[in-house]
Amino acid sequence: MLNQLSNISKNSALLVMDFQTIILNNFLPQEIAGNVIRNTASLIAAARTAAVPVIYVSVGFRKGYPEVSKNNAIFSSIKENGIFMADNESTAIHPDIAPAENETVIVKRRVGAFSFTELEMILRAQGIETLILAGVTTSGVVLSTVGQAFDLDYRLVVAGDCCADPDHDTNLFLLNKILPQHAIVTLSTEISEAWA
């Protein structure tokens, strides 16, 4: 695996996606949330040590939810429940993995990190070619972003132990069967070792 991860610190960035308090506290079992936060915090620390840019992606909507279409079942439900408001405390990135002062935070209004955001412009401006992905949920932001990034010709690495889903079987199926079609799926410790 380390051979596949050679040159991983060159022209790469770590995407930390949707690690928001509301998601971690309400959509994942507590034990799984705790593990994924710990693993991701370690990976972020390793990225910073290796001078690999860490880019955060989170969900947030304006007052009145003007971005939400009635045709979008997931986001219509979010609008009805009045959650994921951009400036709400519950929508904030979890404090254990909070961005450093100089790190980019992208706010998205769709599932995938590239959908209608400035992410691609920021990656291209920095010459990023490889994306290391960590995210909750695996069936949401991770799956969607891998598909988008693959079509944009990025080299992709998914930190499997930094991804989680409300449904354990779905998480395993995606990490073992679906995501490896487009990305290297490995453990955060392997990525940290390659960076070191």
Backbone as a ProteinNet text record, in pm:
[ID]
protein_1_A
[PRIMARY]
MLNQLSNISKNSALLVMDFQTIILNNFLPQEIAGNVIRNTASLIAAARTAAVPVIYVSVGFRKGYPEVSKNNAIFSSIKENGIFMADNESTAIHPDIAPAENETVIVKRRVGAFSFTELEMILRAQGIETLILAGVTTSGVVLSTVGQAFDLDYRLVVAGDCCADPDHDTNLFLLNKILPQHAIVTLSTEISEAWA
[TERTIARY]
82.9	0	86	195.7	281.5	333.6	356.4	402.7	298.6	171.5	62.3	51.6	98.4	86.5	213.8	306.6	430.2	396	472.2	451.1	317.4	261.1	128.4	130.6	246.4	250.4	273.1	308.3	335.8	205	175	54.5	-73.9	-81.6	-201.7	-265.4	-392.1	-464.9	-554.9	-577.7	-670.2	-804	-911	-1044.9	-1114.4	-1154.1	-1224.9	-1369.3	-1459.5	-1592.2	-1705.1	-1783.8	-1908.2	-1889.2	-1773.3	-1750.7	-1812.9	-1944.2	-2017.6	-2084.5	-2092.3	-2146.4	-2283.7	-2371.2	-2507	-2507.4	-2416.6	-2409.8	-2350.5	-2239.9	-2171.8	-2257.1	-2334.7	-2416	-2550	-2602.2	-2738.4	-2751.5	-2650.5	-2664.6	-2572.4	-2484.3	-2392.2	-2401.9	-2387.6	-2377.6	-2257.6	-2271.7	-2170.6	-2030.2	-2021.3	-1890	-1823	-1902.5	-1849.8	-1807.3	-1888.3	-1854.1	-1722.5	-1707.5	-1583.9	-1461.1	-1472.4	-1359.5	-1321.7	-1422.6	-1394.8	-1336.6	-1379	-1322.6	-1175.8	-1147.7	-1007.9	-916.3	-960.5	-879.7	-854.8	-958.4	-946.6	-858.7	-869.9	-783.3	-636	-604.5	-465.9	-419.8	-509.7	-475.2	-451.1	-534	-516.6	-381.5	-346.9	-218.4	-102.1	-113.6	-8.4	1.9	-113.3	-113.3	-44.9	-77.5	-17	133.4	178	322	392.8	323.2	381.7	360.4	301.8	271.3	176.5	86.1	-19.3	-139.7	-191.7	-305.7	-426.5	-492.4	-616.2	-729.4	-826.2	-940.1	-1066.5	-1144.5	-1267.8	-1387.3	-1483.8	-1607.8	-1722.2	-1819.3	-1933.4	-2061.8	-2174.7	-2306.1	-2360.4	-2413.8	-2474.8	-2566	-2680	-2777.2	-2802.5	-2841.1	-2879.4	-3017.6	-3047.6	-3179.5	-3287.8	-3387.8	-3496.3	-3470.7	-3349.7	-3312.6	-3340.8	-3292.2	-3319	-3252.1	-3154	-3080.7	-3154.3	-3259.5	-3324	-3440.6	-3431	-3539.1	-3638.9	-3767	-3868.4	-3852.1	-3777.6	-3753.4	-3646.8	-3571.6	-3463.3	-3515.4	-3541.1	-3604.1	-3521	-3390.1	-3303.8	-3304.4	-3278.4	-3265.6	-3400.6	-3508.3	-3641.4	-3671.4	-3629.2	-3646.8	-3563.5	-3442.5	-3356.4	-3423.8	-3480.8	-3550.3	-3671	-3750.9	-3869.8	-3831.7	-3716.3	-3672.5	-3589.8	-3561	-3489.1	-3347.8	-3280.9	-3144.7	-3041.9	-2915.7	-2802.2	-2800.2	-2843.4	-2828.6	-2679.7	-2629	-2484.9	-2421.3	-2489	-2425.7	-2466.6	-2530.4	-2576.5	-2463.7	-2461.6	-2357.3	-2354.3	-2473.4	-2480.4	-2422.4	-2417.1	-2365.7	-2212.6	-2152.6	-2007.4	-1930.7	-1808.3	-1719.1	-1683.3	-1680.6	-1656.6	-1526.5	-1527.7	-1409.6	-1282.5	-1296.7	-1177.8	-1101.7	-1166.3	-1098.9	-1117.1	-1131	-1158.5	-1044.8	-1078.5	-975.1	-881.7	-756.4	-661.4	-696.9	-641.9	-678.4	-659.8	-554.7	-521.2	-579.8	-662	-713.3	-847.9	-864.4	-982.5	-1103.9	-1217.8	-1344.7	-1441.2	-1488.7	-1584	-1722.9	-1819.5	-1956.6	-2034.1	-2095.5	-2170	-2318.8	-2396	-2541.9	-2599	-2512.1	-2551.9	-2470.6	-2489.4	-2423	-2273.1	-2237.6	-2097.7	-2020.7	-1892.4	-1807.2	-1781.5	-1794.6	-1767.7	-1892.9	-2011.5	-2136.1	-2157.8	-2145.5	-2171.9	-2084.7	-1963.8	-1871.2	-1745.9	-1660.1	-1533.9	-1419.1	-1452.1	-1347	-1251.6	-1303.9	-1214.7	-1121.2	-1171.2	-1086.8	-970.8	-1001.2	-898.1	-795.1	-840.9	-748.5	-659.3	-719.1	-641.4	-539.7	-580.4	-491.1	-367.5	-382.9	-270.5	-198.3	-240.6	-176.4	-201.1	-314.5	-345.7	-390.7	-330.2	-366.4	-419.4	-384.5	-426.5	-512	-626	-714.3	-722.2	-699.7	-720	-851.4	-945.2	-1079	-1111.9	-1169.8	-1226.2	-1363.4	-1465.9	-1596.9	-1707.6	-1806	-1930.5	-2045	-2125.1	-2136.2	-2075.3	-2042.8	-1981.9	-2078.9	-2206.2	-2306.1	-2349.1	-2310.1	-2343.5	-2225.3	-2159.4	-2053	-1935	-1897.9	-1780.5	-1808.5	-1917.9	-1953.1	-1970.7	-2044.2	-2070.3	-1941.8	-1856.3	-1733.1	-1633.1	-1625.5	-1537.2	-1580.2	-1710.6	-1758.8	-1726.3	-1746.8	-1719.1	-1569.4	-1488.1	-1343	-1281.3	-1333.8	-1285.6	-1308.5	-1427.3	-1457.4	-1372.4	-1320	-1233.5	-1085.3	-1058.1	-922.3	-828.3	-883.5	-797.3	-757.9	-638.9	-596.8	-660.2	-723.1	-804.9	-761.4	-757.7	-729.4	-836.8	-904.3	-1006.1	-950.4	-951	-911	-1032.7	-1039.2	-1158.2	-1198.8	-1100.1	-1132.4	-1163.2	-1162.8	-1203.9	-1335.1	-1407.8	-1539.1	-1636.2	-1759.7	-1860.6	-1997.4	-2089.4	-2224.3	-2321.7	-2444.5	-2541	-2561.9	-2552.6	-2570.9	-2435.3	-2398.9	-2266.6	-2244.3	-2347.4	-2333.2	-2313.7	-2385.2	-2368.7	-2227	-2176.1	-2040	-1938.5	-1949	-1855.7	-1867.6	-1990.8	-2013.4	-1948.9	-1969.2	-1911.6	-1759.1	-1703.4	-1557.1	-1489.1	-1558.1	-1496.2	-1527.6	-1644.2	-1687.7	-1699.8	-1752.3	-1784.5	-1670.4	-1625.2	-1521.9	-1389	-1346.6	-1219.9	-1218.5	-1336.1	-1340	-1281.6	-1279.5	-1234.1	-1120.2	-1094	-998.5	-921.4	-804.9	-735.1	-805.3	-851.5	-914	-816.8	-777	-676.6	-703	-614.8	-628.6	-553.2	-599.4	-534.6	-389.1	-359.2	-221	-127.2	-178.5	-97.9	-67.5	-166.1	-148.9	-47.9	-62.7	30	172.2	189.5	323.6	382.1	298.4	346.1	388.5	314.4	351.4	482.7	502.5	623.7	746.2
-121.7	0	126.3	123.4	242.6	280.4	179.1	204.4	284.3	248.4	320.5	463.8	486.5	618.1	701.9	656.2	732.9	869.9	969.1	1108.2	1166.8	1108.3	1152.8	1293.6	1336.7	1470.9	1578.9	1536.2	1631.7	1666.8	1794.5	1841.9	1776.2	1754.3	1692.5	1781.1	1752.1	1823.7	1724.4	1751.8	1671.8	1744.9	1677.3	1733.6	1674.3	1760.1	1718.2	1764.5	1668.2	1703.7	1671.3	1773.5	1761.3	1710.7	1736.9	1698.9	1803.7	1817.3	1919.1	1857.2	1934.9	1886.4	1822.1	1885.1	1833.1	1694	1669.2	1538.9	1434.1	1470.1	1374.7	1337.7	1432.5	1406.6	1340.6	1357.3	1312.3	1202.3	1184.9	1088.7	967.4	968.3	855.6	802.6	669.7	617.9	682	706.1	780.8	720.5	588.8	522	542	527.4	544.6	689.6	783.4	925.5	954.7	901.1	921.9	870.1	749.2	689.1	770.2	810	881.8	1021.1	1083.6	1213.4	1196.1	1095.1	1069.3	1041.7	952.2	916.9	1038.5	1118.4	1235.5	1342.7	1360.8	1457.4	1419.8	1291	1244	1267.8	1241.5	1261.6	1409.4	1495.9	1640.5	1685	1635.3	1670.2	1626.1	1505.6	1454.8	1538.8	1580.8	1664.9	1798	1857.5	1987.1	1973.6	1865.4	1840.9	1825.3	1760	1736.3	1854.3	1963.6	2082.5	2051.2	1956.7	1926.2	2014.5	2091.7	2178.7	2098.9	2151.6	2092.6	2187	2133	2212.7	2152	2236	2190.7	2220.4	2129.3	2147.5	2124.6	2216.2	2197.9	2244.7	2200.8	2235.7	2355.6	2454.1	2567.8	2644.9	2688.6	2759.8	2900.3	2988.7	3125.4	3125.5	3234.2	3251.9	3241.1	3161.2	3142	3030.8	2973.2	2860.7	2888.3	2999.3	3026.8	2926.7	2852.2	2756.5	2623.1	2601.7	2470	2462	2365.3	2337.9	2240.9	2261.1	2168	2028.8	2020.4	1891.7	1808.4	1872.2	1802.5	1750.6	1620.6	1560.7	1580.7	1558.5	1569.8	1713	1809.2	1947.1	2010.9	1963.8	2011.8	1975.3	1854.5	1810.1	1896.5	1931.7	2019.9	2156.1	2207.7	2337	2330.6	2224.1	2206.6	2203.7	2140	2126.3	2245.4	2340.4	2461.3	2436	2335.4	2301	2338.9	2330.3	2361.8	2507.3	2597.1	2739.7	2773.6	2851.7	2877.2	2929.2	3014.7	3074.7	3009.3	2892.6	2824.6	2743.9	2743.2	2670.7	2521.7	2460.8	2317.2	2283	2382	2361	2373.6	2422.3	2444	2312.7	2324.2	2207.8	2167.1	2036.9	1983.8	2041.2	2085.4	2151.7	2065.5	1933.5	1846.3	1842.7	1888.8	1890	2024.3	2128	2261.8	2312	2393.5	2448	2544.3	2543	2643.7	2775.2	2883.5	3017.5	3036	2975.4	2998	2892.3	2801	2692.8	2729.4	2686.9	2719.4	2639	2707.5	2639.8	2672.9	2569.5	2583.7	2551.9	2640.1	2611.9	2569.2	2451.2	2398.4	2391.5	2385.7	2379.5	2258.7	2164.8	2038.8	1927.6	1803.1	1688.9	1686.9	1697.9	1688.1	1815.8	1799.3	1914.2	2007.3	1957	2039	2110.4	2065.6	2119.1	2265.9	2353.4	2497.2	2562	2510.5	2572.5	2619.3	2690.3	2737.9	2638.8	2514.7	2416.5	2392.6	2367.7	2336.8	2453	2575.3	2692.5	2697.8	2672.9	2676.8	2566.3	2445.8	2334	2361.4	2410.1	2438.9	2550.2	2652	2764.5	2718.9	2613.8	2562.6	2445.1	2410.2	2300.2	2163.8	2147.3	2020.3	1916.5	1797.4	1688.5	1565.5	1552.6	1436.7	1484.3	1419.1	1452	1333.9	1361.8	1263	1301.3	1208.4	1240.6	1176	1257.7	1212.3	1275.9	1199.3	1262.7	1180.6	1251.4	1190.5	1263.8	1190.2	1046.4	986.4	856	786.8	779.8	755.9	744.8	881.2	988.4	1123.6	1194.5	1278.3	1364.2	1285.4	1173.4	1099	1038.4	966	902.2	1005.3	1110.7	1214.5	1285.1	1319.2	1392.7	1305.5	1177.2	1086	1080.9	1068.7	1065.3	1192.7	1305.4	1434.4	1452.5	1422.3	1442.3	1348.2	1226.2	1128.7	1182.6	1238.7	1295.6	1419	1484	1600.8	1563.3	1432.1	1378.2	1398	1403.1	1404.2	1261.4	1246.6	1119.5	1116.2	1004.1	1000.7	895.1	935.8	845.2	869.2	763.1	774.5	713.1	791.8	741.7	670.7	539.8	463.4	475.7	485.2	495.6	639.8	730.4	869.4	897.2	789.4	799.3	716.5	761.3	686.5	715.1	623.2	633.8	585.9	636.9	588.9	437.5	381.6	237.5	169.9	84.1	19.1	-64.3	-141.4	-226.1	-143.6	-32.5	57.5	112.7	151.9	204.6	103.3	-21.9	-127	-155.8	-162.6	-190.5	-83.1	42.7	152.8	150.8	132.2	134.5	13.4	-101.1	-223.9	-251	-205.9	-244.8	-128	-15.5	92.6	193.9	250.4	355.4	307.6	180.5	136	135.1	149	158.5	291.1	391.6	525.5	579.6	515.6	571	460.2	495.6	406	422.9	313.9	319.5	254.6	330.5	281.8	339.9	309.4	361.2	492.9	574.9	703.8	686.9	578.7	555.7	531.6	463.9	440.3	573.6	659.7	790.6	873.2	873.6	947.5	898.3	765.6	706.6	750.4	753.1	794.5	941.1	1024.6	1165	1181.3	1098.4	1109.2	1069.7
0	0	0	77.7	83.8	-54.3	-139.5	-275.8	-354.6	-337.2	-404.6	-354.1	-232.3	-170.5	-185.5	-269.9	-288.1	-346.9	-310.2	-354.3	-306.8	-202.5	-158.7	-99	-50	8.8	-96.7	-216.7	-324.4	-396.3	-406.4	-476.4	-426.4	-294.1	-240.1	-134.2	-106.6	-1.9	70.6	197.7	277.6	283.2	238.3	248.4	370.2	463.2	584.5	567.5	543.6	493.1	590.9	620	697.2	840.6	899.4	1039.6	1131.3	1118.1	1192.4	1314.3	1420.2	1546.4	1528.2	1451.7	1432.8	1370.5	1275	1208.5	1302.6	1366.7	1455.1	1576.3	1627.1	1746.6	1717	1595.8	1567.8	1462.9	1379.4	1270.4	1282	1380.7	1398.4	1541	1559.4	1695.9	1766.6	1896.2	1972.8	1961.9	1972.2	1967.6	1830.8	1725.5	1589	1567.9	1613.6	1601.7	1673.8	1794.5	1871.5	1799.4	1741.5	1668.5	1545.2	1467.8	1343.6	1373.1	1482.1	1521.7	1561.7	1642.2	1685.9	1566.7	1477.7	1360.3	1271.3	1252.7	1165.1	1228.4	1359.7	1429.1	1410.7	1420.2	1400.2	1256.8	1161.1	1020	989.4	1046.7	1028.3	1084.8	1203.1	1265	1176.3	1118.9	1030	902.9	849.3	728.9	756.6	869.7	904.5	921.7	985.1	1004	869.5	774.8	641.7	547	597.4	516.8	401.1	423.5	326.6	362	266.8	297.5	347.4	450.4	501	461.6	389	342.4	401.2	466.6	530.4	440.8	444.9	370.7	469.4	471.1	560.7	493	548.2	495.6	572.7	502	570.7	476.4	527.6	444.9	496.4	405.2	440.5	506.6	573.7	635.5	527.8	556.4	459.9	359.5	361.3	273.3	125.1	69.9	-71.4	-165.6	-115.3	-199.2	-213.6	-133.3	-127.4	-225.7	-315.6	-411	-348.3	-376.9	-326.5	-388.6	-498.9	-564.7	-494.1	-402	-333.4	-198.9	-192.4	-73.8	52.9	43.3	161.6	214.8	127	172.3	205.8	142.5	180.3	325.2	364.8	504.1	599.5	557.1	637.5	656.3	548.6	554.4	648.9	635.4	721.5	869.6	899.1	1038.4	1087.8	997.7	1037.2	1087.1	1028.3	1072.8	965.6	1003	915.6	871	958.5	929.6	942.3	850.2	840.1	968.8	1043	1161	1292.2	1283.5	1404.4	1468.1	1600.4	1674.1	1639.3	1620	1590.9	1453.7	1366.3	1231.3	1225.9	1333.5	1337	1322.7	1273.3	1265.6	1408.1	1431.6	1566.5	1623.8	1750.2	1807.7	1810.5	1815.4	1819.5	1687.7	1582.1	1451.1	1382.1	1460.8	1406.1	1317.9	1217.9	1129.9	1202.4	1160	1206.9	1137.4	1188	1141.1	990.7	935.7	794.4	700.7	752.3	668	605.3	482	403.2	449.8	460.1	488.1	374.1	307.5	197.8	254.3	231.8	273.9	150.3	158.7	43.9	74.5	-31.7	-17.6	-89.8	-122.1	-185.5	-120.1	-165.8	-102	-132.9	-260.8	-302	-275.3	-244	-209.7	-328.6	-451.6	-569.4	-622	-581	-637.8	-600.2	-698.9	-683	-574.8	-554.5	-458.6	-531.6	-458.6	-517.2	-494.6	-453.8	-421	-537	-655.7	-767.4	-799.5	-794.3	-820.1	-719.7	-592.4	-488.2	-509.7	-543.9	-568.3	-689.1	-798.1	-920.6	-894.5	-818.3	-789.2	-712.1	-630.8	-551.7	-618.9	-740	-811.8	-749.3	-683.4	-616.8	-719.6	-712.4	-804.2	-731.3	-602.9	-523.6	-407.2	-387.9	-276.6	-181.6	-53.8	51.8	117.7	124	171	304.9	392.7	519.5	527.9	565.9	569.2	631.3	678.9	725.4	653.9	583.5	584.7	457	467.4	354.1	236.7	265.2	157.9	104	173.6	130.5	68.5	146.7	94.2	37.1	98.4	50.1	-87.4	-97.8	-225	-336.7	-307.9	-407.1	-450.8	-354.1	-385.1	-460.6	-425.8	-500.5	-647.2	-671.7	-809.7	-885.2	-820.1	-884.5	-910.2	-809.4	-820.6	-923	-931.4	-1030.4	-1171.4	-1194.6	-1326.3	-1356.8	-1253	-1272	-1277.2	-1280.8	-1298.2	-1179.2	-1059.5	-940.5	-906.2	-851	-791.9	-652.7	-616.7	-495.5	-395.9	-270.8	-159.2	-54	-12	92.5	220.6	327.3	459.3	518.8	501.7	537.4	683.1	773	915.8	957.6	859.1	883.1	810.5	780.1	718.3	801.8	808.8	884	824.9	852.5	800.1	906.7	907.5	1006.8	999.9	878	860.1	840	934.5	934	807.5	765.7	647	520.8	510.6	396.2	392.7	510.3	520.4	468.1	515.2	473	323.6	274.2	131.9	44.5	80.8	2.7	8.1	128.5	143.8	78.4	76.9	24.4	-122.1	-168.6	-304	-402.6	-358.5	-452.5	-467.5	-355.3	-362.4	-422.1	-399.2	-459.7	-612.5	-675.2	-821.5	-870.1	-781.4	-820	-734.1	-620.4	-524.3	-454.5	-402.6	-310.3	-175.8	-118.2	14.1	112.2	213.3	307.5	445.3	539.5	676.1	691.5	782.7	807.5	851.3	923.2	968	849.3	746.5	624.7	554.5	551	486.9	568	698.2	785.7	769.5	759.6	738.3	605.1	502.1	369.3	371.7	446.9	459.3	534.9	636.5	719.1	639.1
[MASK]
++++++++++++++++++++++++++++++++++++++++++++++++++++++++++++++++++++++++++++++++++++++++++++++++++++++++++++++++++++++++++++++++++++++++++++++++++++++++++++++++++++++++++++++++++++++++++++++++++++

